[in-house]
Amino acid sequence: MPLAQAQAGETMLVIRVAADPKLRKHLENLGIMTGAELTPLSYSDGNMIVRVHDSRIAINKELAQNIIVGKRPSFA
């Protein structure tokens, strides 16, 4: 599912970043890459604040549609 549809407070795992190479490289520099954990913190008009590692990053709704995430697997 796109990051834009993730619930606030739920840690998600990045499956794929569907963006042009230059933007994908910029996101990688911010820590947003395949395998990274993101936690949406808040939403405002479709834009969002996400926690990546120990940082908070603002993402607009168009970009959030291009970051594909899935639920983090839980281990028993």
All heavy atoms as a GROMACS GRO file, in nm:
protein
  578
    1MET      N    1   0.084  -0.116   0.000
    1MET     CA    2   0.000   0.000   0.000
    1MET      C    3   0.089   0.124   0.000
    1MET      O    4   0.201   0.118   0.051
    1MET     CB    5  -0.093  -0.001   0.121
    1MET     CG    6  -0.032   0.061   0.247
    1MET     SD    7  -0.144   0.072   0.385
    1MET     CE    8  -0.106  -0.081   0.465
    2PRO      N    9   0.040   0.234  -0.053
    2PRO     CA   10   0.118   0.358  -0.049
    2PRO      C   11   0.129   0.409   0.095
    2PRO      O   12   0.039   0.390   0.176
    2PRO     CB   13   0.036   0.456  -0.133
    2PRO     CG   14  -0.057   0.372  -0.213
    2PRO     CD   15  -0.080   0.246  -0.134
    3LEU      N   16   0.240   0.474   0.125
    3LEU     CA   17   0.262   0.530   0.257
    3LEU      C   18   0.148   0.625   0.297
    3LEU      O   19   0.111   0.633   0.413
    3LEU     CB   20   0.395   0.604   0.261
    3LEU     CG   21   0.432   0.673   0.392
    3LEU    CD1   22   0.439   0.573   0.506
    3LEU    CD2   23   0.562   0.748   0.377
    4ALA      N   24   0.090   0.692   0.200
    4ALA     CA   25  -0.019   0.787   0.227
    4ALA      C   26  -0.139   0.720   0.293
    4ALA      O   27  -0.220   0.786   0.359
    4ALA     CB   28  -0.062   0.856   0.098
    5GLN      N   29  -0.153   0.588   0.281
    5GLN     CA   30  -0.267   0.516   0.338
    5GLN      C   31  -0.235   0.450   0.472
    5GLN      O   32  -0.323   0.389   0.533
    5GLN     CB   33  -0.316   0.410   0.240
    5GLN     CG   34  -0.370   0.466   0.111
    5GLN     CD   35  -0.411   0.358   0.013
    5GLN    OE1   36  -0.401   0.239   0.041
    5GLN    NE2   37  -0.455   0.400  -0.104
    6ALA      N   38  -0.113   0.462   0.518
    6ALA     CA   39  -0.073   0.398   0.644
    6ALA      C   40  -0.134   0.472   0.763
    6ALA      O   41  -0.153   0.593   0.759
    6ALA     CB   42   0.079   0.396   0.656
    7GLN      N   43  -0.163   0.398   0.868
    7GLN     CA   44  -0.219   0.454   0.990
    7GLN      C   45  -0.111   0.527   1.069
    7GLN      O   46   0.002   0.478   1.079
    7GLN     CB   47  -0.279   0.344   1.078
    7GLN     CG   48  -0.396   0.274   1.017
    7GLN     CD   49  -0.519   0.364   1.012
    7GLN    OE1   50  -0.540   0.447   1.100
    7GLN    NE2   51  -0.598   0.347   0.910
    8ALA      N   52  -0.146   0.639   1.127
    8ALA     CA   53  -0.052   0.712   1.213
    8ALA      C   54  -0.014   0.624   1.332
    8ALA      O   55  -0.098   0.557   1.390
    8ALA     CB   56  -0.114   0.843   1.261
    9GLY      N   57   0.114   0.623   1.365
    9GLY     CA   58   0.163   0.546   1.479
    9GLY      C   59   0.201   0.403   1.450
    9GLY      O   60   0.260   0.336   1.534
   10GLU      N   61   0.168   0.354   1.332
   10GLU     CA   62   0.199   0.214   1.297
   10GLU      C   63   0.329   0.209   1.216
   10GLU      O   64   0.340   0.268   1.110
   10GLU     CB   65   0.085   0.154   1.215
   10GLU     CG   66   0.107   0.008   1.183
   10GLU     CD   67  -0.012  -0.054   1.112
   10GLU    OE1   68  -0.104   0.018   1.072
   10GLU    OE2   69  -0.010  -0.176   1.096
   11THR      N   70   0.428   0.138   1.267
   11THR     CA   71   0.557   0.127   1.198
   11THR      C   72   0.541   0.039   1.076
   11THR      O   73   0.488  -0.071   1.083
   11THR     CB   74   0.664   0.070   1.292
   11THR    OG1   75   0.677   0.159   1.404
   11THR    CG2   76   0.798   0.060   1.223
   12MET      N   77   0.587   0.091   0.962
   12MET     CA   78   0.575   0.022   0.834
   12MET      C   79   0.714  -0.004   0.777
   12MET      O   80   0.809   0.066   0.809
   12MET     CB   81   0.494   0.107   0.736
   12MET     CG   82   0.357   0.151   0.787
   12MET     SD   83   0.247   0.014   0.820
   12MET     CE   84   0.206  -0.039   0.656
   13LEU      N   85   0.723  -0.102   0.690
   13LEU     CA   86   0.847  -0.138   0.623
   13LEU      C   87   0.839  -0.093   0.478
   13LEU      O   88   0.740  -0.121   0.409
   13LEU     CB   89   0.865  -0.289   0.630
   13LEU     CG   90   0.999  -0.347   0.595
   13LEU    CD1   91   1.104  -0.299   0.695
   13LEU    CD2   92   0.993  -0.498   0.597
   14VAL      N   93   0.940  -0.022   0.430
   14VAL     CA   94   0.942   0.024   0.290
   14VAL      C   95   0.970  -0.096   0.200
   14VAL      O   96   1.069  -0.166   0.216
   14VAL     CB   97   1.048   0.134   0.268
   14VAL    CG1   98   1.054   0.173   0.120
   14VAL    CG2   99   1.019   0.255   0.354
   15ILE      N  100   0.879  -0.119   0.106
   15ILE     CA  101   0.893  -0.228   0.011
   15ILE      C  102   0.957  -0.178  -0.118
   15ILE      O  103   1.043  -0.244  -0.175
   15ILE     CB  104   0.756  -0.292  -0.019
   15ILE    CG1  105   0.701  -0.353   0.109
   15ILE    CG2  106   0.765  -0.394  -0.132
   15ILE    CD1  107   0.559  -0.401   0.099
   16ARG      N  108   0.917  -0.058  -0.161
   16ARG     CA  109   0.968  -0.004  -0.288
   16ARG      C  110   0.948   0.147  -0.289
   16ARG      O  111   0.851   0.197  -0.234
   16ARG     CB  112   0.891  -0.068  -0.403
   16ARG     CG  113   0.932  -0.024  -0.540
   16ARG     CD  114   0.867  -0.110  -0.649
   16ARG     NE  115   0.722  -0.119  -0.636
   16ARG     CZ  116   0.637  -0.039  -0.702
   16ARG    NH1  117   0.680   0.055  -0.782
   16ARG    NH2  118   0.507  -0.056  -0.687
   17VAL      N  119   1.040   0.216  -0.354
   17VAL     CA  120   1.025   0.360  -0.376
   17VAL      C  121   1.014   0.380  -0.526
   17VAL      O  122   1.109   0.355  -0.600
   17VAL     CB  123   1.144   0.440  -0.318
   17VAL    CG1  124   1.127   0.588  -0.347
   17VAL    CG2  125   1.158   0.415  -0.169
   18ALA      N  126   0.895   0.421  -0.572
   18ALA     CA  127   0.869   0.439  -0.716
   18ALA      C  128   0.889   0.586  -0.751
   18ALA      O  129   0.794   0.662  -0.757
   18ALA     CB  130   0.727   0.394  -0.749
   19ALA      N  131   1.012   0.626  -0.769
   19ALA     CA  132   1.044   0.765  -0.803
   19ALA      C  133   1.159   0.766  -0.901
   19ALA      O  134   1.228   0.666  -0.920
   19ALA     CB  135   1.080   0.841  -0.676
   20ASP      N  136   1.181   0.882  -0.963
   20ASP     CA  137   1.293   0.892  -1.057
   20ASP      C  138   1.424   0.876  -0.980
   20ASP      O  139   1.429   0.897  -0.859
   20ASP     CB  140   1.289   1.024  -1.134
   20ASP     CG  141   1.311   1.145  -1.045
   20ASP    OD1  142   1.429   1.172  -1.012
   20ASP    OD2  143   1.212   1.211  -1.009
   21PRO      N  144   1.531   0.837  -1.047
   21PRO     CA  145   1.657   0.806  -0.978
   21PRO      C  146   1.712   0.919  -0.891
   21PRO      O  147   1.763   0.895  -0.782
   21PRO     CB  148   1.754   0.774  -1.092
   21PRO     CG  149   1.666   0.726  -1.203
   21PRO     CD  150   1.539   0.806  -1.190
   22LYS      N  151   1.699   1.043  -0.936
   22LYS     CA  152   1.751   1.156  -0.858
   22LYS      C  153   1.674   1.171  -0.726
   22LYS      O  154   1.733   1.188  -0.620
   22LYS     CB  155   1.741   1.285  -0.940
   22LYS     CG  156   1.804   1.403  -0.875
   22LYS     CD  157   1.799   1.524  -0.966
   22LYS     CE  158   1.858   1.645  -0.898
   22LYS     NZ  159   1.856   1.763  -0.984
   23LEU      N  160   1.541   1.162  -0.733
   23LEU     CA  161   1.460   1.171  -0.612
   23LEU      C  162   1.482   1.050  -0.522
   23LEU      O  163   1.491   1.063  -0.400
   23LEU     CB  164   1.312   1.183  -0.648
   23LEU     CG  165   1.215   1.195  -0.532
   23LEU    CD1  166   1.251   1.312  -0.442
   23LEU    CD2  167   1.073   1.209  -0.584
   24ARG      N  168   1.496   0.933  -0.581
   24ARG     CA  169   1.520   0.811  -0.502
   24ARG      C  170   1.651   0.824  -0.425
   24ARG      O  171   1.659   0.788  -0.308
   24ARG     CB  172   1.521   0.688  -0.592
   24ARG     CG  173   1.523   0.559  -0.515
   24ARG     CD  174   1.509   0.433  -0.597
   24ARG     NE  175   1.538   0.445  -0.737
   24ARG     CZ  176   1.447   0.428  -0.834
   24ARG    NH1  177   1.323   0.400  -0.803
   24ARG    NH2  178   1.481   0.439  -0.960
   25LYS      N  179   1.754   0.881  -0.489
   25LYS     CA  180   1.883   0.901  -0.422
   25LYS      C  181   1.870   0.999  -0.306
   25LYS      O  182   1.925   0.978  -0.198
   25LYS     CB  183   1.987   0.951  -0.524
   25LYS     CG  184   2.123   0.972  -0.465
   25LYS     CD  185   2.184   0.841  -0.421
   25LYS     CE  186   2.327   0.864  -0.374
   25LYS     NZ  187   2.379   0.748  -0.305
   26HIS      N  188   1.792   1.106  -0.326
   26HIS     CA  189   1.768   1.203  -0.219
   26HIS      C  190   1.698   1.135  -0.101
   26HIS      O  191   1.735   1.156   0.015
   26HIS     CB  192   1.684   1.320  -0.272
   26HIS     CG  193   1.645   1.418  -0.166
   26HIS    ND1  194   1.738   1.499  -0.104
   26HIS    CD2  195   1.526   1.447  -0.110
   26HIS    CE1  196   1.676   1.575  -0.015
   26HIS    NE2  197   1.547   1.544  -0.017
   27LEU      N  198   1.598   1.054  -0.129
   27LEU     CA  199   1.526   0.982  -0.023
   27LEU      C  200   1.618   0.885   0.049
   27LEU      O  201   1.611   0.870   0.172
   27LEU     CB  202   1.404   0.910  -0.079
   27LEU     CG  203   1.292   1.001  -0.128
   27LEU    CD1  204   1.186   0.920  -0.200
   27LEU    CD2  205   1.232   1.081  -0.014
   28GLU      N  206   1.706   0.818  -0.025
   28GLU     CA  207   1.803   0.728   0.038
   28GLU      C  208   1.892   0.804   0.134
   28GLU      O  209   1.924   0.755   0.243
   28GLU     CB  210   1.888   0.658  -0.068
   28GLU     CG  211   1.815   0.549  -0.142
   28GLU     CD  212   1.900   0.485  -0.252
   28GLU    OE1  213   2.021   0.515  -0.262
   28GLU    OE2  214   1.843   0.406  -0.328
   29ASN      N  215   1.933   0.925   0.097
   29ASN     CA  216   2.015   1.007   0.185
   29ASN      C  217   1.941   1.044   0.313
   29ASN      O  218   2.003   1.068   0.417
   29ASN     CB  219   2.063   1.133   0.113
   29ASN     CG  220   2.166   1.103   0.006
   29ASN    OD1  221   2.233   1.002   0.011
   29ASN    ND2  222   2.175   1.190  -0.092
   30LEU      N  223   1.808   1.048   0.306
   30LEU     CA  224   1.726   1.076   0.424
   30LEU      C  225   1.694   0.950   0.503
   30LEU      O  226   1.633   0.957   0.609
   30LEU     CB  227   1.595   1.145   0.382
   30LEU     CG  228   1.608   1.283   0.320
   30LEU    CD1  229   1.473   1.329   0.266
   30LEU    CD2  230   1.664   1.382   0.420
   31GLY      N  231   1.731   0.833   0.450
   31GLY     CA  232   1.706   0.707   0.517
   31GLY      C  233   1.583   0.634   0.468
   31GLY      O  234   1.545   0.530   0.522
   32ILE      N  235   1.517   0.687   0.364
   32ILE     CA  236   1.396   0.624   0.310
   32ILE      C  237   1.438   0.539   0.190
   32ILE      O  238   1.464   0.591   0.081
   32ILE     CB  239   1.291   0.728   0.270
   32ILE    CG1  240   1.251   0.810   0.392
   32ILE    CG2  241   1.170   0.661   0.207
   32ILE    CD1  242   1.160   0.927   0.363
   33MET      N  243   1.448   0.408   0.212
   33MET     CA  244   1.490   0.314   0.108
   33MET      C  245   1.426   0.179   0.137
   33MET      O  246   1.369   0.158   0.245
   33MET     CB  247   1.642   0.303   0.106
   33MET     CG  248   1.699   0.246   0.235
   33MET     SD  249   1.877   0.252   0.246
   33MET     CE  250   1.902   0.417   0.305
   34THR      N  251   1.436   0.089   0.043
   34THR     CA  252   1.382  -0.046   0.062
   34THR      C  253   1.439  -0.107   0.190
   34THR      O  254   1.559  -0.103   0.212
   34THR     CB  255   1.417  -0.133  -0.060
   34THR    OG1  256   1.363  -0.073  -0.176
   34THR    CG2  257   1.360  -0.273  -0.044
   35GLY      N  258   1.349  -0.157   0.274
   35GLY     CA  259   1.389  -0.220   0.398
   35GLY      C  260   1.387  -0.128   0.519
   35GLY      O  261   1.395  -0.175   0.632
   36ALA      N  262   1.375   0.002   0.497
   36ALA     CA  263   1.373   0.097   0.609
   36ALA      C  264   1.238   0.093   0.679
   36ALA      O  265   1.135   0.060   0.620
   36ALA     CB  266   1.400   0.238   0.559
   37GLU      N  267   1.239   0.126   0.807
   37GLU     CA  268   1.115   0.135   0.885
   37GLU      C  269   1.074   0.280   0.895
   37GLU      O  270   1.154   0.367   0.927
   37GLU     CB  271   1.135   0.078   1.024
   37GLU     CG  272   1.156  -0.072   1.024
   37GLU     CD  273   1.168  -0.129   1.164
   37GLU    OE1  274   1.176  -0.052   1.262
   37GLU    OE2  275   1.170  -0.252   1.176
   38LEU      N  276   0.946   0.307   0.864
   38LEU     CA  277   0.888   0.440   0.873
   38LEU      C  278   0.769   0.435   0.967
   38LEU      O  279   0.694   0.339   0.966
   38LEU     CB  280   0.838   0.489   0.736
   38LEU     CG  281   0.934   0.496   0.620
   38LEU    CD1  282   0.859   0.541   0.496
   38LEU    CD2  283   1.045   0.592   0.651
   39THR      N  284   0.750   0.540   1.044
   39THR     CA  285   0.633   0.551   1.129
   39THR      C  286   0.563   0.682   1.100
   39THR      O  287   0.618   0.789   1.131
   39THR     CB  288   0.670   0.545   1.278
   39THR    OG1  289   0.746   0.426   1.302
   39THR    CG2  290   0.546   0.545   1.365
   40PRO      N  291   0.445   0.680   1.037
   40PRO     CA  292   0.371   0.804   1.018
   40PRO      C  293   0.332   0.861   1.154
   40PRO      O  294   0.281   0.789   1.240
   40PRO     CB  295   0.246   0.761   0.941
   40PRO     CG  296   0.282   0.629   0.881
   40PRO     CD  297   0.378   0.566   0.977
   41LEU      N  298   0.359   0.989   1.174
   41LEU     CA  299   0.329   1.052   1.303
   41LEU      C  300   0.205   1.139   1.297
   41LEU      O  301   0.125   1.139   1.390
   41LEU     CB  302   0.449   1.134   1.351
   41LEU     CG  303   0.578   1.054   1.372
   41LEU    CD1  304   0.692   1.148   1.408
   41LEU    CD2  305   0.558   0.949   1.480
   42SER      N  306   0.190   1.216   1.188
   42SER     CA  307   0.073   1.303   1.177
   42SER      C  308   0.044   1.334   1.031
   42SER      O  309   0.133   1.323   0.946
   42SER     CB  310   0.094   1.432   1.255
   42SER     OG  311   0.200   1.506   1.201
   43TYR      N  312  -0.081   1.372   1.004
   43TYR     CA  313  -0.126   1.406   0.870
   43TYR      C  314  -0.186   1.546   0.873
   43TYR      O  315  -0.248   1.585   0.971
   43TYR     CB  316  -0.236   1.309   0.824
   43TYR     CG  317  -0.188   1.169   0.801
   43TYR    CD1  318  -0.189   1.076   0.903
   43TYR    CD2  319  -0.142   1.131   0.676
   43TYR    CE1  320  -0.145   0.946   0.881
   43TYR    CE2  321  -0.098   1.002   0.653
   43TYR     CZ  322  -0.100   0.911   0.756
   43TYR     OH  323  -0.057   0.782   0.735
   44SER      N  324  -0.170   1.620   0.762
   44SER     CA  325  -0.231   1.751   0.748
   44SER      C  326  -0.253   1.776   0.599
   44SER      O  327  -0.156   1.788   0.524
   44SER     CB  328  -0.141   1.860   0.807
   44SER     OG  329  -0.197   1.986   0.786
   45ASP      N  330  -0.379   1.781   0.556
   45ASP     CA  331  -0.413   1.805   0.416
   45ASP      C  332  -0.346   1.705   0.322
   45ASP      O  333  -0.306   1.741   0.212
   45ASP     CB  334  -0.378   1.947   0.374
   45ASP     CG  335  -0.459   2.052   0.448
   45ASP    OD1  336  -0.577   2.022   0.479
   45ASP    OD2  337  -0.405   2.159   0.476
   46GLY      N  338  -0.329   1.582   0.364
   46GLY     CA  339  -0.267   1.480   0.282
   46GLY      C  340  -0.116   1.472   0.296
   46GLY      O  341  -0.054   1.374   0.260
   47ASN      N  342  -0.054   1.578   0.346
   47ASN     CA  343   0.090   1.577   0.372
   47ASN      C  344   0.112   1.509   0.507
   47ASN      O  345   0.020   1.497   0.587
   47ASN     CB  346   0.144   1.719   0.373
   47ASN     CG  347   0.119   1.789   0.241
   47ASN    OD1  348   0.136   1.731   0.135
   47ASN    ND2  349   0.074   1.912   0.247
   48MET      N  350   0.234   1.464   0.533
   48MET     CA  351   0.255   1.389   0.655
   48MET      C  352   0.394   1.412   0.713
   48MET      O  353   0.486   1.452   0.643
   48MET     CB  354   0.232   1.240   0.630
   48MET     CG  355   0.321   1.181   0.526
   48MET     SD  356   0.272   1.016   0.465
   48MET     CE  357   0.219   0.931   0.606
   49ILE      N  358   0.405   1.383   0.841
   49ILE     CA  359   0.533   1.380   0.911
   49ILE      C  360   0.558   1.233   0.944
   49ILE      O  361   0.471   1.166   0.998
   49ILE     CB  362   0.530   1.461   1.042
   49ILE    CG1  363   0.488   1.606   1.018
   49ILE    CG2  364   0.665   1.452   1.114
   49ILE    CD1  365   0.588   1.688   0.941
   50VAL      N  366   0.678   1.183   0.907
   50VAL     CA  367   0.713   1.045   0.937
   50VAL      C  368   0.842   1.040   1.016
   50VAL      O  369   0.927   1.128   1.003
   50VAL     CB  370   0.728   0.959   0.809
   50VAL    CG1  371   0.599   0.948   0.733
   50VAL    CG2  372   0.838   1.011   0.720
   51ARG      N  373   0.853   0.938   1.100
   51ARG     CA  374   0.978   0.915   1.172
   51ARG      C  375   1.057   0.811   1.093
   51ARG      O  376   1.007   0.704   1.060
   51ARG     CB  377   0.952   0.866   1.314
   51ARG     CG  378   1.084   0.847   1.391
   51ARG     CD  379   1.066   0.813   1.537
   51ARG     NE  380   0.972   0.705   1.556
   51ARG     CZ  381   0.870   0.710   1.642
   51ARG    NH1  382   0.849   0.816   1.715
   51ARG    NH2  383   0.788   0.608   1.654
   52VAL      N  384   1.182   0.845   1.065
   52VAL     CA  385   1.277   0.756   0.999
   52VAL      C  386   1.399   0.752   1.088
   52VAL      O  387   1.463   0.856   1.109
   52VAL     CB  388   1.317   0.807   0.859
   52VAL    CG1  389   1.412   0.711   0.792
   52VAL    CG2  390   1.195   0.831   0.773
   53HIS      N  391   1.429   0.637   1.143
   53HIS     CA  392   1.537   0.623   1.241
   53HIS      C  393   1.509   0.720   1.356
   53HIS      O  394   1.405   0.709   1.418
   53HIS     CB  395   1.674   0.644   1.176
   53HIS     CG  396   1.699   0.553   1.060
   53HIS    ND1  397   1.719   0.418   1.074
   53HIS    CD2  398   1.703   0.578   0.927
   53HIS    CE1  399   1.734   0.363   0.955
   53HIS    NE2  400   1.726   0.457   0.864
   54ASP      N  401   1.593   0.816   1.382
   54ASP     CA  402   1.571   0.912   1.491
   54ASP      C  403   1.532   1.049   1.439
   54ASP      O  404   1.538   1.148   1.513
   54ASP     CB  405   1.697   0.924   1.578
   54ASP     CG  406   1.725   0.796   1.654
   54ASP    OD1  407   1.629   0.723   1.685
   54ASP    OD2  408   1.844   0.768   1.682
   55SER      N  409   1.493   1.059   1.312
   55SER     CA  410   1.460   1.187   1.252
   55SER      C  411   1.312   1.194   1.218
   55SER      O  412   1.247   1.092   1.198
   55SER     CB  413   1.539   1.207   1.123
   55SER     OG  414   1.677   1.204   1.148
   56ARG      N  415   1.261   1.316   1.207
   56ARG     CA  416   1.125   1.340   1.159
   56ARG      C  417   1.136   1.413   1.027
   56ARG      O  418   1.209   1.511   1.015
   56ARG     CB  419   1.046   1.424   1.259
   56ARG     CG  420   1.019   1.349   1.386
   56ARG     CD  421   0.946   1.434   1.483
   56ARG     NE  422   0.928   1.359   1.606
   56ARG     CZ  423   0.836   1.386   1.695
   56ARG    NH1  424   0.757   1.489   1.678
   56ARG    NH2  425   0.825   1.312   1.802
   57ILE      N  426   1.062   1.365   0.927
   57ILE     CA  427   1.070   1.419   0.792
   57ILE      C  428   0.929   1.449   0.742
   57ILE      O  429   0.838   1.369   0.761
   57ILE     CB  430   1.139   1.318   0.698
   57ILE    CG1  431   1.281   1.290   0.747
   57ILE    CG2  432   1.140   1.368   0.555
   57ILE    CD1  433   1.350   1.178   0.674
   58ALA      N  434   0.913   1.565   0.678
   58ALA     CA  435   0.786   1.601   0.615
   58ALA      C  436   0.783   1.547   0.474
   58ALA      O  437   0.881   1.560   0.400
   58ALA     CB  438   0.770   1.752   0.615
   59ILE      N  439   0.672   1.484   0.436
   59ILE     CA  440   0.656   1.427   0.302
   59ILE      C  441   0.524   1.475   0.246
   59ILE      O  442   0.420   1.467   0.313
   59ILE     CB  443   0.657   1.273   0.308
   59ILE    CG1  444   0.793   1.224   0.360
   59ILE    CG2  445   0.627   1.213   0.172
   59ILE    CD1  446   0.803   1.075   0.372
   60ASN      N  447   0.527   1.525   0.121
   60ASN     CA  448   0.401   1.568   0.061
   60ASN      C  449   0.322   1.448   0.011
   60ASN      O  450   0.375   1.338  -0.002
   60ASN     CB  451   0.423   1.673  -0.049
   60ASN     CG  452   0.493   1.619  -0.171
   60ASN    OD1  453   0.484   1.501  -0.203
   60ASN    ND2  454   0.564   1.705  -0.241
   61LYS      N  455   0.193   1.470  -0.017
   61LYS     CA  456   0.106   1.358  -0.051
   61LYS      C  457   0.143   1.290  -0.182
   61LYS      O  458   0.128   1.169  -0.194
   61LYS     CB  459  -0.040   1.401  -0.051
   61LYS     CG  460  -0.074   1.514  -0.143
   61LYS     CD  461  -0.217   1.557  -0.124
   61LYS     CE  462  -0.245   1.687  -0.197
   61LYS     NZ  463  -0.379   1.736  -0.167
   62GLU      N  464   0.197   1.364  -0.279
   62GLU     CA  465   0.236   1.302  -0.406
   62GLU      C  466   0.352   1.205  -0.384
   62GLU      O  467   0.352   1.095  -0.437
   62GLU     CB  468   0.277   1.408  -0.508
   62GLU     CG  469   0.161   1.493  -0.558
   62GLU     CD  470   0.126   1.608  -0.465
   62GLU    OE1  471   0.212   1.649  -0.382
   62GLU    OE2  472   0.013   1.658  -0.472
   63LEU      N  473   0.449   1.246  -0.305
   63LEU     CA  474   0.563   1.158  -0.278
   63LEU      C  475   0.519   1.038  -0.194
   63LEU      O  476   0.561   0.926  -0.218
   63LEU     CB  477   0.673   1.235  -0.206
   63LEU     CG  478   0.801   1.158  -0.177
   63LEU    CD1  479   0.857   1.094  -0.304
   63LEU    CD2  480   0.903   1.248  -0.114
   64ALA      N  481   0.431   1.061  -0.097
   64ALA     CA  482   0.383   0.952  -0.011
   64ALA      C  483   0.311   0.845  -0.092
   64ALA      O  484   0.312   0.727  -0.055
   64ALA     CB  485   0.292   1.007   0.098
   65GLN      N  486   0.251   0.883  -0.206
   65GLN     CA  487   0.185   0.784  -0.293
   65GLN      C  488   0.287   0.695  -0.362
   65GLN      O  489   0.254   0.585  -0.405
   65GLN     CB  490   0.098   0.856  -0.398
   65GLN     CG  491  -0.026   0.918  -0.342
   65GLN     CD  492  -0.128   0.815  -0.296
   65GLN    OE1  493  -0.123   0.696  -0.328
   65GLN    NE2  494  -0.223   0.860  -0.217
   66ASN      N  495   0.412   0.742  -0.375
   66ASN     CA  496   0.515   0.666  -0.446
   66ASN      C  497   0.605   0.584  -0.355
   66ASN      O  498   0.697   0.518  -0.402
   66ASN     CB  499   0.600   0.762  -0.530
   66ASN     CG  500   0.523   0.820  -0.645
   66ASN    OD1  501   0.462   0.746  -0.721
   66ASN    ND2  502   0.520   0.951  -0.656
   67ILE      N  503   0.580   0.589  -0.226
   67ILE     CA  504   0.656   0.506  -0.132
   67ILE      C  505   0.564   0.391  -0.091
   67ILE      O  506   0.463   0.412  -0.024
   67ILE     CB  507   0.701   0.588  -0.009
   67ILE    CG1  508   0.791   0.704  -0.054
   67ILE    CG2  509   0.773   0.499   0.091
   67ILE    CD1  510   0.826   0.802   0.056
   68ILE      N  511   0.598   0.274  -0.136
   68ILE     CA  512   0.514   0.156  -0.112
   68ILE      C  513   0.563   0.087   0.016
   68ILE      O  514   0.681   0.056   0.028
   68ILE     CB  515   0.520   0.058  -0.231
   68ILE    CG1  516   0.490   0.130  -0.363
   68ILE    CG2  517   0.427  -0.060  -0.209
   68ILE    CD1  518   0.357   0.203  -0.366
   69VAL      N  519   0.471   0.065   0.108
   69VAL     CA  520   0.505   0.008   0.238
   69VAL      C  521   0.418  -0.114   0.268
   69VAL      O  522   0.315  -0.135   0.207
   69VAL     CB  523   0.490   0.112   0.352
   69VAL    CG1  524   0.585   0.228   0.332
   69VAL    CG2  525   0.347   0.163   0.362
   70GLY      N  526   0.462  -0.191   0.365
   70GLY     CA  527   0.385  -0.304   0.413
   70GLY      C  528   0.403  -0.313   0.564
   70GLY      O  529   0.491  -0.248   0.621
   71LYS      N  530   0.319  -0.393   0.627
   71LYS     CA  531   0.329  -0.409   0.772
   71LYS      C  532   0.458  -0.480   0.806
   71LYS      O  533   0.502  -0.572   0.737
   71LYS     CB  534   0.211  -0.487   0.825
   71LYS     CG  535   0.082  -0.410   0.812
   71LYS     CD  536  -0.029  -0.476   0.885
   71LYS     CE  537  -0.155  -0.393   0.864
   71LYS     NZ  538  -0.233  -0.381   0.981
   72ARG      N  539   0.517  -0.434   0.913
   72ARG     CA  540   0.641  -0.495   0.962
   72ARG      C  541   0.607  -0.633   1.017
   72ARG      O  542   0.513  -0.648   1.094
   72ARG     CB  543   0.701  -0.405   1.070
   72ARG     CG  544   0.838  -0.445   1.113
   72ARG     CD  545   0.890  -0.345   1.209
   72ARG     NE  546   0.805  -0.346   1.328
   72ARG     CZ  547   0.834  -0.288   1.442
   72ARG    NH1  548   0.941  -0.219   1.453
   72ARG    NH2  549   0.753  -0.297   1.545
   73PRO      N  550   0.684  -0.737   0.981
   73PRO     CA  551   0.653  -0.870   1.033
   73PRO      C  552   0.674  -0.874   1.185
   73PRO      O  553   0.767  -0.814   1.237
   73PRO     CB  554   0.751  -0.961   0.961
   73PRO     CG  555   0.850  -0.876   0.896
   73PRO     CD  556   0.796  -0.736   0.892
   74SER      N  557   0.586  -0.944   1.253
   74SER     CA  558   0.601  -0.960   1.397
   74SER      C  559   0.650  -1.101   1.425
   74SER      O  560   0.607  -1.197   1.360
   74SER     CB  561   0.469  -0.933   1.469
   74SER     OG  562   0.372  -1.023   1.422
   75PHE      N  563   0.741  -1.111   1.519
   75PHE     CA  564   0.797  -1.242   1.552
   75PHE      C  565   0.745  -1.284   1.689
   75PHE      O  566   0.743  -1.204   1.781
   75PHE     CB  567   0.950  -1.236   1.554
   75PHE     CG  568   1.006  -1.198   1.419
   75PHE    CD1  569   1.044  -1.067   1.392
   75PHE    CD2  570   1.020  -1.293   1.320
   75PHE    CE1  571   1.094  -1.032   1.268
   75PHE    CE2  572   1.070  -1.259   1.196
   75PHE     CZ  573   1.106  -1.129   1.169
   76ALA      N  574   0.704  -1.409   1.700
   76ALA     CA  575   0.648  -1.457   1.827
   76ALA      C  576   0.755  -1.506   1.920
   76ALA      O  577   0.862  -1.538   1.892
   76ALA     CB  578   0.549  -1.568   1.801
   0.00000   0.00000   0.00000
